[in-house]
C-alpha cells in the first residue's frame, strides 16, 4: 500500500505529537486510510506528507516534505516482501518482511 501511495518506497520519520509544529497546517487535508490511521495530503498540490495513527502520540512525516536537508538517516526497511523489482536494498540496515516489531499494521 505504501508504494502505491507514494509511487516508490516510503521514506518517513516518526515524530512525537508534542515535538512537531506543521507550518501551513491549515492546508493539510486528512483522509481516513484505515480504521486505525489517516493520511495527510497538501490540499494545494496533493502531495502525500503525513501518516497518523489514531491512537498513538506520533505522526509519520514523509522525508521529502522537509524544505531543507534534515540530516535524517535510515533506521530499517519494512515491507521488503512488497518492494519493487526495479531496485535493490544495498545497505546493512535491519529488514522486515512486513512491519517492524514496533509498528501497528492492518493485517490482511
N, C-alpha and C positions, 0 to 999 in steps of 0.2 A: 504494500500500500504506500509506503514512504516514497519508493521510486516513482510511482505513478503521480504522487502529489508534487514532487519536486522536479521530475524529469531526469533525475540522476540519483546518485546516492544522497543520503540525508546527513548533512553535517550541521550539528547544532550543539549548543551548550545549555545546561540547566542552571538556572539562577533562582535563588530563593526569592519569593514574592517581595519580602521587605528590603531586598537589595537592588531592586530594579525600578527604574522610572522611565517609561517609554515616552520619549519626546514625540509629539504628534499623535499621541494615543487615541485622540478623537477620530483619527482616520482608520483605525483598526476595526474591521468587521469580523465578528465571530460566527463560526459555523459549528454546530454540534456534529462532530465527526463520528461519534460513537456514544454509547451510553455512559462512558466514563471520561471522555475528553472532548475538547473542542479545538479548532484551528483558528488562528488569527491571520487575516489577509489585509493587505493595504487596499482600502476602498478606492484609491485613486488609480493604482496601476495593476492591482490584482496579485501582486507578489505574495507568496506564502512566507510568513515571517515567524509565526508562533505556534506552539502546541501546548495546551494547558490541561492537565488532568483535573477533573472536577474536585476531587477530594484530597489533593496534595498541595503543599505550600510552596510550589515552584512553578516556573514557566520554562519551557524549552524554546530557545531563541535560535533561529537559523543563522549559521555563521556568516552567511552572505548579507545579513541585514545590517551589520555594523558598517558605518560610513568610513571609518579609519581602521588601519591594521589593529588587531586586538591582541596579538600575541597568544591566541588560542593554540593549543596543541591537542592532538588526538589522544583519547583515552582508551578506546576499544572500538571494535567493529561489531555491529549487531545485524541480525537477519542476513548473514552471509549466504545462507541457503537460497536466498532470493536475489542475490546480486546479479547485475547484468553480465552477460558473457563477453562484453566488449572491453573489459578492463580487468586487471589483476590487483590483488592486495599484496603489496610487496614490502610490508614492514613487520615488526615483531610485536605489535600491539595484540592484546587478547582478542580472540574471535569467538563469537557466539552464533550458533546456527539460527537461533531465533532471537530472543531477548537476553539482555544481561540479567543477572540474578536480582538486581535492584529495580528493574523496570517492569511495571504492570502493563500487560498487553491483553487484548481481547483474543481469546482462543477461538479457533475455527469451530 
